[in-house]
Amino acid sequence: MWEDTIDVAAVTEIRARSICYLGVGAIAKIGDIVKELKKREVGAVLVVTGKGSHIKTGAWDKIKAALDAEGVGFFLYDQVTPNPTADQVDAAVAGGRGKGAAAVIAVGGGSPIDAGKVAAILLAYPDKNARDVCRVSFAPEKAVPIVAVNLTHGTGTEMNRFAVVSIPENDFKPALAFECIYPLYSIDDPGLMTKLPEHQTVYVSVDAVNHVIEASTTILASPYSIDIAKDVVRLVAKYLPIAKKDPGDLRARYFLLYASLLAGIGFDNGLLHLTHGLEHPLSGLRPQLAHGSGLGIILPGIIREIYPVKGEVLAEVLAPIVPGLKGAAGEADVAAKGVREWLTGVGIPANLRAEGFVPEDVAKLIDLAFTTPTLDTLLGLSPVKATREAVKRIYETAM
Ligand SMILES: [Fe+2]
């Protein structure tokens, strides 16, 4: 297999709208990136990160050394949680504004990077706050430069224009998309991911798989988003079991990371539909739910809904995890069952009850799906009409 010929320690430049350095040791690129920020007259940066992974992985030591070497000041906000909130972003921005930050370095998985993206908008709009952005009460056209130092292999946010930040008082978890929040540079270093615990390894990989299953089947899907989807599912199917067995396997981490990066480009193009549109209400309502777990639990029900109209695409995309599909509408149940078996096999819970949901939650979830800002756009991209009945069927199947 050609993958065996790739030197995973050769740091290569992946160019899409963002430039990403991919490879073991890519974190060393932070020195050049900080020099570039300095050239752009950035005297201080806002660092947005979570509570510990930036330390545990060693990423922060390298970033701080690079900042110190160039005499670039920083405000460090290290309180971002999974399913980050508007309040966390506002707190980070307050510190950044106080320091005169003119760029953001976001360090972590999707949560810190997404919080950092919204913070970058707010550093360019001194009179706005995070709720203004999350409710899309204005259309941001600018942001300060964003550098994403990625520490998980799932969201793909380091390569696209999306950000997810919640408004807790409404249980809203909108999916924001703005042209101005593509990272200027990203770092995807598999060497920083070998300590990712097994359950997170699974959740983030399942997130990437969902990005491409959706991006290849929206009403805006293209040959590009379909081709990307096929390779992403193939790579995750092949390398996730290896990374689970040996978390330190750098080749497995490299290709899971590459798959996630590619998936990030895939849904930047094909966009998303039902799985993300209906997962956000789940983790909006219960922020302790891991995004990838919620996605995995509802995916089989969504496959069953969309397979009759997208069978030809799904038969190819799902081939590495459900072999033998031909694309015929009548295969919907077989495809859904195959996907469920693969998901539970890698460690996704079988149903929403296992994540603490009860049948009485369904009505609230349906309401959130139709009232959370931005989610109507995702539901409108579904290849089958996202009626209240269809949405109810999906949540009930998952329960
Ligand atoms: Fe996602």
Residues whose N, C-alpha, C, O or C-beta is under 5 A from the ligand:
A	BS01	LIG	D207
